[in-house]
Amino acid sequence: MAKQPPRILAGQVAAITGGARGIGKETARHLLRQGMKVAIGDLDLTATQAAAAELGPNAKGYALDVTDRASFEAFIDGVEADLGPLDVLVNNAGIMQLGPFLEESDLVAHRQVDINVHGVLYGMKIAVPRFVARGRGHLVNIASSAGKGGFPGGATYCGTKHFVVGVSEALRGELRETPVEVSCVMPGVVNTELASGLTEARGVKNVNPEDVAAAIVECLQVPRFDVFVPKSIGPITQVMGVLPRAGRERITRLLKADQVLSTVDAGARAAYELRASESEPGLKAGDDPKQLSK
């Protein structure tokens, strides 16, 4: 079978949630280099507008609270009114609060589920019907390698990312007879504020936001569902998937992957954890700083 030529992205419109910082902002930069028009949405409107100004004239910043469907609908409506019909949605906004599960408050759990789960669902339910009606579109959900395994110290976070992987797989199946593409991006530890204070697992290097952004560009050019960053996580995941549980757990300990979320530098994470604790569901879009970008 002939190799599929990369799709031309120039002129397409992309919307990115949690786009003021980190992976979201770097993804916007990479898509702009491809000639796309890019909208970034974030609860921190000041930071969003500053990021859009930095990124250039083909970037536009919007207030967005992903936990509020009306806010998400207003975001997508505004993007399409200003830039044209949406071709790509990158569901990137998310938070990660760490600690032993038995010490986690209900508020911390609700906060992560509201942003990491419902924020993704709202984006899917708003954007995908438009894609289907137009006969084109690409949904990119940012999950995590934590969506393929459970890691001590981040039980609820891992659960939210398992959800993103599962819902993305199910939607891909439902859209199989349509031209709409679905991709699920599963990075390891990315050097952003969200990962501050974490350690590296053996054999899997931490990556940078530009690595994730480049992988997103690749999956838009040549669509595929599973997007691992770094790519070495893919074979590791395949091997782990065929091993019995005792074998998987033994390898996890050997790679020290079981310590990545549980043995952290609390001092280095303090600022992030404080900001994450302030990303309360229900804050009005554009209010002070609260929804975090990955």
N, C-alpha and C positions, 0 to 999 in steps of 0.2 A: 504494500500500500504506500502511495506517495506521501511524503511528509507534508503536513498541513502548513501552508505559508502563514507567517504571523499576520494577524489582523491589523489593519491600519486604525489607530485610535484618534488621529487628528480630527478635530471638530466635534468629537463626542462630549457629552456632558456627564460629569461625575459629581456625586454628593458623598461627603465623608463625615461621619459622626465622630465626635471627640477629636476634631481636627485642629485644635489650637496648639497642640504640643505633640511630641513623641512620634509614634508610628503614624498617626493621622496626618500630622503636618508634613512629615517626610514623604508620605504617600502622595499628598497633594503636590509636592514639589516634583516628584517623579512623573506624575500624570501630566502636569503642565509642560514638562520637557517633551512629552509625546504630542503636544499640540492640542490637548484637551482643555475644555473649560471646566473649572473646578469650584465647587461650593463646599466650604467647611462650616460645620455647625458645632457649637459647644455652648454650655451653660455660661461660661465665662466670656461674655460678649466683648469685653475690652480686649482680652487676649486674642479672641477670634479675629476681631477686626485688625489688630496689630499684625497677626500672622498673615492675613490676607493681603495687607498692604506690603508686607515684606516679600510675599510670594509673587506679586506682580499683577498687572491689569486683568489677566484672565482668571484671577481668583477672587472670590467674593465670600465674605464672612456673614454668618447669620446666628442669631440666638436660637438655642435648641436645648430643650430638656427632654431627653429620650424616654424618661419615665412618664411623660404626659403625651397621650396620643394626639391631642389637639395641637400641641406644640410641634410634634413631629409632622403632622399633616400640613401645618402652616409653613414649616421649613421646606418640605418638598414642593408645595404649591409656589412658594416664593422663588425657589430655585428654577422651576420650570417657567415662571413668568419672566424672570430676569435673563436666564441663560438658554432656555429652550427645553424640549422634552428630555427627560432623564434617561441616560443610557446605562449608567453604572451607579449602584449604591454600595458603599463600603461601610458596613456596620462595625465600627471600630471602638466606640465609647465603651469603657469598662473600668471596673475597680477591682483591686485585690487586697483584702484585709486578712492578715495572717494571725495565727495563734492556735493553741490547742482547742479542739472542737468543744470539749466540755466546759471551756471558759468563755466561749463565744456567746454574746448577747443576742437576743432575738432581733434587736435593731440592726446589728451588724449583718446578720443573715438576710433580713428583709432588704437592706440597702443593696447588697450584692445581687440578690435575685431581681430586684426592681430594675437595676441598671443593666446587668449582664444578660438577663433573660428577657424581661418584658421590653427593654429597650431594643433588643434585637427583633423580637416578635413584631413590635409596632412597625419598625422599618420594613420588614418583610411584607406585612399585611398592607402597607400603604404603597410600596413601590412595585411589588411583583404584579398586582393586577394591571398596572399601567404598562408594564413590560409585555404581559400576555396580550393585552388589547392591541399593542402596536406591533407585535410579532418580533420583538427584539428586546434585549436587555441582559444585564449581567449583575447578579447579586453576589457580593463578596462578604462573607461573614468571618470576622476575626475571632477565632477560638483560641486554642492553646494546645501545646503538647500535653498539658494537664487535662485536656479533654479526652485523652486516650489512656489515662491511668490515674489512680488516686494517690496523692502524695501527702504524708503527714504534715500538719501545720497549716494546710490550706483546704480543708475538707469542703467547705461550702463553695469556695472559689472553684475547686475541681468539679464539683457538682454542676455549677453553672456552665462550665465549659464543656462538660459531657453533654449537657442539654443542647448547646449550640451545635456541636457535631451531629447529634441525633436528629435535631429538627432540620438541619441542613441536608442530611442524607435523605430524610423522608420527603422533603420538598423537591429535591432533585428527582426522586422517583415519580412524584406526581406531575412534574413538568417534562418528563422524558419525551413526550410527543410534541413538545413545543420548541421553538427556537431559543427559549430563555435559558441562560447558563447560570449555574450555581457553583461557587467555589468556597471551600472552607480552608482558611489559613490557620496553620497550627505551628506557631513559633515555639522554640524553647525559651530560655531566659534572654530577654532583650534588654539592652543597656538603656533603659529609660527610668524615669522617676518611680514608676510602678515596681520595678525590680531592684530598687536600691536596697543594699544590705544583704542581697542573696549571694550564695556561693555557686560555683560551677560544679556540675556533675562531671564525673570522669568520662572522657571520650566525647563529650558534647560541649563545644565551646559556646560561650555567650555570643550573641549576635548584636548588631546595631540596627537602629530603625531603618537605615537605608537598605539593609539587606532584606528586611521584610517588604519594604516598598518596591524594591526591584523584583521580588518574587510575585507581588501583586500585579505589576506591569506584565510580567511573563504570562501569568494565568489569564490576563485579559487578551493578550495577543494570541496565545495558543491555549484555549480553555481546557482546564482540568479541574477536577473536584478537590483532590487531596493536594494541599500546598504546605509542605513541611519546610521550616526554616530553622537551622540549616537542613539541607536535603538529607543528610546522614540520619536524621530522626526517622525518616520513612522506613529504611531497612530495619532499624532497631525495633520499630513498632510492629513490623511484619513478623519478625522473629518472636517477639514477646507474645504476639497473638496466637502462636501455635504451641507455645509451651504450657505445661500445666501450671497451676497457681504457685506451687512451691518453687518451681523453676523461675517464674517471673519475679517473685519476691526476692529470690536469691540474687538474681542479676541486678535488680533495683538496688539492693544493698551494696553489691559489689561496685556498682557505678556511683554509689553515694547519692543517687537520685532521691532517696528517701530523706536526705538531709537538706535539700535545696530550699524547701519552704519551712522547715522546722528549726534549722540552725542558722539563724540570721543575726546580722549586726543591728540590734535594736536602735542604737544611736543613729546609725546611718538611715534607718527607715522612719525615724520619728516624725520628720516633717511630712513625709508622704502619708503616714497613717493618720496624722492629725487632719490633713486636708481631705483624706478619704472619709474620715468620720464626720465631716461637715457636708458631704454630698447627700443631703437628706432628700428623699423622694418628695416631690411636691414643691420644691423651690421654684420660683418663677424664673423662666428663661431670661438670662441677662443679669440676674442677681449676682452678688459677689461669689466668688470664685469656685464654685464648688464641684461641679461635675468633672471628673478626672478623665484625662486622655491616656491611652496606653502608650 
